[in-house]
Amino acid sequence: MSSDPHAVTVLMFVTALAGLCLGSFLTVVIERLPKMMARQWRSEARAILEPEPNHEPSLSLALPGSHCPQCHHAIAWHDNIPLIGWLKRRGRCAHCHASIGLLYPAIELTAAALAVTLIHVHGMTLSSLMLTGAALTLLALAAIDLRTQLLPDALTLPLLWAGLAHKLLCAPEMLDSAVIGAMVGYGVLWTFAGLFRLITGREGMGHGDFKLLAALGAWLGWEMLPMTLVLAAGSGALVGILSQALIPRLRGQPLPFGPWLAVAGWCGLVAGDTLMASYLSLFY
């Protein structure tokens, strides 16, 4: 990265703007992808059980355009500017005045923060751009899992292959570690879930979690998988205990594991070497 402080400031500003824009797109992914999946499942079920015409309007990430989730009125372009549009409308629809939740600015700001952090730490390189893409994909997966307890293959599988591509292009000497990491990541959670089902007779984890840890293994390498699991399990357990103790309506509700895998993945992408050294120091 340039040593010129003005150049660094401009780069960080542009990165933040790009992060806000990408975060705005992520809100569309988070909102629509689960609905698209549900429509696909309904369509497949109808084809088997009730072969009747499908009258549901089409839905994709591109169409229809951005609209209020309550009244479905189209959002004007100037109200759709990341963060600024939400602040301008004071978090409400300009047409029906229904509240538009904090999800949208929260995702946009988090995306900007992740992008700025990764570019600041790793510099403006192909590797850092790919790492930023991975971090933003993890953000979308975490939000979708929190809302729907789904981890779509449409995001987890490309994330896995992108991790292998990252090692092939940017660190070919670590490609073996990435391949092993993907296999071990999937296998560890698959084995754990199988043992849990055998002992309790209940499902304890979805297959999306297997694929997400496999993807993290591809990005971080097999060496970082133990630390990743410790971080994810520890943070998930802590938040789960506190939330169920403090929020009565959450008691007895299942806690998705995907968001905590995402948090551990972000830590690994940003400061993997430092965290790995600290983790190993606990044992040596």
C-alpha positions in Angstrom: 0.0 0.0 0.0 1.2 3.5 -0.8 3.0 5.4 2.0 1.3 8.7 0.9 -1.3 9.4 3.7 -3.5 11.3 1.2 -3.5 8.3 -1.2 -4.3 6.0 1.6 -7.2 8.2 2.8 -8.7 8.4 -0.7 -8.3 4.6 -1.1 -10.1 3.9 2.2 -12.9 6.4 1.3 -13.4 4.8 -2.1 -13.3 1.3 -0.4 -15.9 2.4 2.1 -18.2 3.7 -0.7 -17.8 0.5 -2.6 -18.5 -1.5 0.6 -21.7 0.5 1.2 -22.9 -0.2 -2.4 -22.0 -3.9 -2.1 -23.8 -4.0 1.2 -26.9 -2.5 -0.4 -26.8 -5.4 -2.9 -26.3 -7.9 -0.1 -29.6 -6.7 1.5 -31.3 -7.7 -1.7 -29.6 -11.1 -1.6 -30.5 -11.5 2.1 -34.1 -10.5 1.5 -34.8 -12.3 -1.8 -32.7 -15.4 -2.0 -34.6 -17.4 0.7 -37.9 -16.3 -1.0 -36.5 -17.5 -4.3 -35.6 -20.8 -2.8 -39.0 -21.2 -1.2 -40.7 -20.5 -4.5 -38.5 -23.1 -6.2 -39.5 -25.6 -3.6 -43.2 -24.8 -4.0 -42.9 -25.1 -7.8 -41.2 -28.5 -7.5 -43.9 -29.6 -5.0 -46.7 -28.4 -7.3 -45.1 -30.2 -10.3 -45.3 -33.5 -8.3 -48.5 -33.1 -6.3 -50.6 -30.5 -8.1 -49.6 -30.1 -11.7 -51.4 -26.7 -12.1 -50.2 -23.4 -13.7 -48.0 -21.3 -11.5 -49.4 -17.8 -11.0 -46.7 -16.5 -8.7 -45.0 -13.3 -10.1 -41.4 -13.8 -11.0 -38.7 -13.0 -8.5 -35.0 -12.7 -8.9 -32.1 -10.6 -7.5 -32.6 -8.1 -10.3 -36.4 -8.0 -10.7 -38.6 -6.5 -9.5 -36.8 -3.3 -8.6 -36.3 -2.2 -5.0 -39.6 -1.7 -3.2 -41.1 -1.3 0.2 -41.5 -4.7 1.9 -44.9 -3.7 3.2 -46.8 -1.8 0.5 -44.5 -3.0 -2.4 -44.3 0.6 -3.8 -41.2 1.1 -5.9 -38.4 3.0 -4.1 -37.1 6.0 -6.0 -33.5 6.0 -7.1 -32.6 8.9 -4.8 -34.1 7.0 -1.9 -32.1 3.9 -2.7 -28.7 5.4 -2.2 -26.9 3.2 0.4 -27.3 4.4 3.9 -28.1 8.0 2.8 -31.5 6.9 1.4 -32.4 5.2 4.7 -31.4 8.2 6.8 -33.2 10.6 4.4 -36.4 8.6 4.9 -35.8 8.2 8.6 -36.2 4.5 8.3 -39.6 4.7 6.8 -41.3 4.1 3.4 -41.9 7.4 1.6 -45.2 6.0 0.4 -46.9 4.2 3.2 -44.6 5.3 6.1 -44.1 1.8 7.3 -40.9 1.2 9.2 -38.0 -0.2 7.2 -35.9 -2.1 9.7 -32.3 -1.6 10.8 -31.2 -4.6 8.7 -30.5 -2.4 5.7 -28.2 0.2 7.1 -26.6 -2.4 9.4 -25.7 -4.6 6.5 -24.4 -1.7 4.5 -22.2 -0.3 7.3 -20.9 -3.8 8.2 -20.0 -4.4 4.6 -18.2 -1.1 4.4 -16.3 -1.8 7.6 -15.3 -5.3 6.4 -14.1 -3.9 3.1 -12.1 -1.1 4.6 -10.5 -3.4 7.2 -9.4 -6.0 4.8 -8.0 -3.5 2.3 -6.2 -1.7 5.1 -4.7 -4.9 6.5 -3.8 -6.6 3.2 -3.4 -3.7 0.8 -5.0 -3.3 -2.6 -4.2 -6.7 -4.2 -6.0 -9.4 -6.0 -5.8 -11.5 -2.8 -7.4 -8.7 -0.7 -10.2 -8.2 -3.2 -11.0 -11.9 -3.2 -10.8 -11.9 0.6 -13.3 -9.0 0.7 -15.6 -10.9 -1.6 -15.4 -13.9 0.8 -16.1 -11.7 3.9 -19.2 -10.1 2.2 -20.5 -13.6 1.2 -20.1 -14.6 4.9 -22.1 -11.5 5.9 -25.0 -12.5 3.6 -24.9 -16.1 4.9 -24.9 -15.0 8.5 -27.9 -12.7 8.0 -29.9 -15.3 6.0 -29.2 -18.0 8.6 -30.2 -15.7 11.5 -33.5 -14.9 9.7 -34.4 -18.2 8.1 -32.0 -20.9 9.5 -30.9 -21.5 5.9 -27.5 -21.5 4.4 -28.1 -21.5 0.6 -26.0 -23.7 -1.7 -26.1 -20.8 -4.1 -23.7 -19.0 -1.7 -21.8 -21.8 0.2 -20.7 -23.7 -2.8 -19.3 -20.8 -4.8 -17.6 -19.6 -1.6 -15.9 -23.0 -1.3 -14.7 -23.0 -4.9 -13.6 -19.4 -4.7 -11.5 -20.3 -1.7 -9.7 -23.0 -3.7 -9.3 -20.5 -6.6 -7.8 -17.9 -4.2 -5.1 -20.3 -3.1 -4.5 -21.4 -6.7 -4.0 -17.8 -7.9 -2.6 -16.1 -4.9 -0.9 -18.7 -2.7 -0.4 -21.9 -4.8 2.0 -23.3 -2.1 -1.1 -23.5 0.2 -3.4 -25.2 -2.3 -2.9 -28.6 -0.6 -3.8 -27.1 2.7 -7.0 -25.6 1.2 -8.1 -28.9 -0.3 -7.5 -30.8 2.9 -9.2 -28.0 4.8 -12.3 -28.3 2.7 -12.5 -32.0 3.1 -11.8 -32.0 6.9 -14.2 -29.0 7.4 -17.1 -30.9 5.9 -16.1 -34.2 7.5 -15.8 -32.9 11.0 -19.2 -31.4 11.2 -20.8 -34.3 9.3 -19.3 -36.7 11.8 -20.4 -34.6 14.8 -24.0 -34.3 13.4 -24.1 -38.1 12.8 -23.0 -38.9 16.4 -25.5 -36.3 17.8 -28.3 -37.9 15.8 -27.2 -41.4 16.9 -27.1 -40.5 20.6 -30.2 -38.2 20.8 -32.3 -39.2 17.9 -32.6 -35.6 16.9 -31.0 -33.4 14.2 -28.5 -31.1 15.7 -27.0 -29.3 12.7 -27.9 -28.7 9.0 -25.9 -29.7 6.0 -25.4 -26.0 5.2 -23.1 -25.8 8.2 -21.0 -28.6 6.8 -20.6 -26.8 3.5 -19.8 -23.5 5.2 -17.0 -25.0 7.3 -15.7 -26.7 4.2 -15.6 -23.3 2.5 -13.8 -21.8 5.5 -11.3 -24.7 5.3 -10.6 -23.8 1.7 -10.0 -20.1 2.5 -8.1 -20.6 5.7 -6.4 -24.0 5.3 -6.8 -27.0 7.5 -4.3 -25.7 10.1 -6.8 -23.0 11.2 -9.9 -25.2 11.4 -9.5 -26.1 15.1 -9.2 -22.4 16.0 -12.1 -21.6 13.8 -14.3 -24.1 15.5 -13.3 -23.0 18.9 -14.1 -19.4 18.1 -17.4 -20.3 16.5 -18.5 -22.6 19.2 -17.4 -20.3 22.0 -19.0 -17.2 20.6 -22.2 -19.0 19.7 -22.5 -20.6 23.1 -21.9 -17.3 24.9 -24.4 -15.4 22.9 -26.9 -18.3 23.1 -26.7 -18.5 26.8 -27.0 -14.8 27.3 -29.8 -14.3 24.8 -31.9 -17.1 26.2 -31.3 -15.9 29.8 -32.2 -12.3 29.0 -34.8 -12.6 26.2 -37.7 -14.9 27.3 -39.2 -15.4 23.9 -35.9 -16.9 22.6 -35.9 -19.7 25.3 -36.1 -23.1 23.7 -35.5 -21.7 20.2 -32.7 -23.3 18.1 -29.6 -21.2 17.7 -28.2 -21.2 14.1 -24.5 -22.0 14.0 -23.8 -20.3 10.6 -23.4 -16.7 12.0 -20.8 -17.8 14.4 -18.9 -19.7 11.7 -19.0 -16.5 9.8 -17.7 -14.5 12.7 -14.8 -16.9 13.1 -14.2 -16.8 9.3 -14.0 -13.0 9.4 -11.4 -13.2 12.2 -9.4 -15.6 10.2 -9.6 -13.6 7.0 -8.5 -10.4 8.7 -5.9 -11.6 11.2 -5.5 -15.3 10.7 -1.7 -15.5 11.4 -1.9 -13.4 14.6 -4.9 -15.4 15.9 -3.2 -18.7 15.0 0.0 -17.7 16.9 -2.1 -16.7 20.0 -4.1 -19.9 19.8 -1.0 -22.1 19.6 0.6 -20.2 22.5 -2.1 -21.7 24.7 -0.7 -25.1 24.1 3.1 -24.5 23.7 
